[in-house]
Amino acid sequence: MYGFHFLVVRRFWGVLSYFAFGEDTKNIIITNLGLGLLSNLVQIGLCINLFFTFPLMMNPVYEEELGWNGLLLDRAYVVFGVIIAVAGT
């Protein structure tokens, strides 16, 4: 049932985006914002989100698979992820 609600919300969001931006709607929704302060703030917010979320997702992998709490490895993965995210924007 959760998947159905998720699908409905995503479709609704897509329709609203199409109405807001018309036929010039791009696949990556952030690029529709154009250049400016708002677009930069959204991209910075996504990078901050990535910075804090990635170690949380990978922590069980480190504990179960590697058998140790690799704080240095956590930071290295986060830095790598941020570099990839910034390079893609």
N, C-alpha and C positions, 0 to 999 in steps of 0.2 A: 504494500500500500504506500510505503514511503517513496518508492520509485515513481509511482504515478503522480504524487504530489510534486515531486522534484521536476518531473517532465512538464507538468502544467505551469509551474512557476517559470521554468526556463523558456517555454514557448511564449508565455505572457511577456516576459522581459524582452524577448526578441521582437515581438510585435510592437511594443512600446518604443524600442530603439529604432525600428524601421519608421514609425510615425514621426519620431523626433528628428531623424536625420535624412529621411527620404531614400531615394535610390542611391545616394552616395554613401550608404552605410557600409562600413568596412568590417571584415571578419573579426578583427581584434577591436573590441569596443572602446578601449582607451584611445586608440588612434583617431576615433571620431571626435575627440575633444579638441583636436588641433594643437597648435603651439600656444604656450602661455603658462601663466602661473598655475591655473587649475590642473592642467595636464601634468605639469612637473610635480605638483603636490600629490597627485594620485599615484604617479610612478614612484615617488619617494616612499609613500605609504605602503605600496606593495613590496618594495625592497625591505622596509622595516619589518613587515609581516613575514617575509621570507627569512629574514635574519633571526627572528625569534621562534618561528614555527619549525624550521628544519631540524634543529637539535632535538626538539621534543618528539618528532616523528622517528628519528634515528636512534634515540636512546634505548628502546627495547632491543634493537638489533645489536648495538654495542654490548649490552649486558648479556644477552643470550649467546650470540655468535662469537664474540671476541672474548667474553669472560672477564672484562675489566671495564672500569669507568674511564673512558678515554677522553678527558676534558680537552687535551690538545688536539686530538682527532676530531672532536666536535667542532672546535673552532676552525680547524683547517677545512672541514666540509662546509661550514657556513661561509667562510671567506670565498671558497671556490664557487658556491652557489650564488653569492652576491655578485661576484665577477661575471658569471654567466648571465645573470639577470640584467646587470647594467650594460653589458656588451650587446644584449639583444634589443635594448631600447634605443 
